Amino acid sequence: MAASPPRRALLAAAAAALAAPRALAAPALPQCRAGTLYLTIDTGWGREAEAIAAAMQRREIRATLFLANEPDFRGGQTLAPGWADFWRARAAEGHAFGSHTWRHWYLAADPGPGQVRYVSRRRGEGAETLDGPGFCAELQKPIEALRAIAPEAKVLPLWRAPGGRTTPNALKLAAACGLRHQGWSARGFLGDELDSAKYPNKALLAQALSRTRDGEVLLMHWGVRSRREPFGLIFEDLIEGLQARGFCFATLPASGVA
């Protein structure tokens, strides 16, 4: 008969087990006891995209991704061929998609009936006045790019204006193309666009964990160029904390969430 291990060795093994990193699988909690949240991610700069996507996969959550062809951290564009594998993988994982416009310019005014003034904030790009067909084309182009690389992607009849800024004509013209505008809830703004010197990650994390309620539409990006402390560093802590509170996550319904 083999000798039993010394007591000291057993205690050491137990201590090591307690100190080991815990698994990142979704916690075994009563399903959605606190309610359902709708995580939405606008394209942004893309610097933390892979890390955020990996965290969503580990935590087994799905989000709604609003696509635009924005400048990225590599010096290219976020819907260029170099991003095809990334978007294809997100479609395969079951995330849903909506339009965030093609060029990510801002809707500034309604200069006349059936027209919207579309203005770039980037130097040298200027502005345009779009009519109904022109605005529809601007909204459809990112979805066409997605369909070319991931034909089976789940696309919702939803769009989001850059900055969330709409005009009466823009809403009407988009509705005529079959698209409904989707904003975010007041408590759902996660703050990843804010100055990290004034709004550090620790403060944003605490705020989101304390104020989030059932039905929130949460807003964040795949990285924001101007933020020095990347929000992606606390993304998984945020999801883990919300799941620990009893929230589950769902993609937006096709009708959107008011």
C-alpha positions, 0 to 999 in steps of 0.5 A: 500500500502506497504511503499517504502524502505528507500533510504539508504537501497536501496543504501546499497543493491546496494553497496552489489550487486556490491561488491559480487563475480562475477560468474565464468561462461564463459563470453558472448563475440563474439565467438573466436574473437581473435582465438583458443587456444589448452591447453595441460596438461601433467601428472606431480605430480598431486598436483593441479589436482582437482583444475585445473579440477574444474576451466576448468569445470567452465570456460567451456573449454576442453583440451588435456591431455597427460598421463603417469604413473608418481610418484604422490604427494600421494606417488603412481602413476598417472595411479594407481587405485586411479586416476581412478575416476579422469581420468574417470571424465575428459573423461566424460567432453569431454577432449581428451587424448594422450600418454606421454609414460608409465614410463616418461623416456627420449629419449636420443639417437639412438644407432642403426637402429630401436632403441632408448635409453630410460633413467630414471631421477629417481634414481635406474631406469636405462635405456633401449634400445627399438626396434620398438615393445618395443617403441610402447608398451611403448606408448600404455600402458597409453592409454590401462590403460585409456581405462580400466577405461573409454572405451569411452574416446576420444583418439587422435593418438598423443604422446608427449615425456617427456621434448619434447625431441625426436630422429629421430628414436623415431619419425619414430618408433612412426609413424610406430605405427600410432602416431604423435608427438605433441609438444607445441608452443614457446609462449605456454610454461606456465612456471609451471616447472620453479623455482618460486623464479625466475619466480613467478606466477604473472610474468608467468600470465602477460607473458602468457596474453600478448604474447599468440596468435591465434593457440598457443599450451599451455603446463602445468601440473597437478602440478610440485613437484619442484615448491614451488608456485603452478601454479594452483593458477593462472590457472583460472585467466589465463583462464579467462584473455584469454577468456576476450581477446576473445580466445576460447579453443579446443582440438587438432585435430587428425592430431595435430598442427605444 
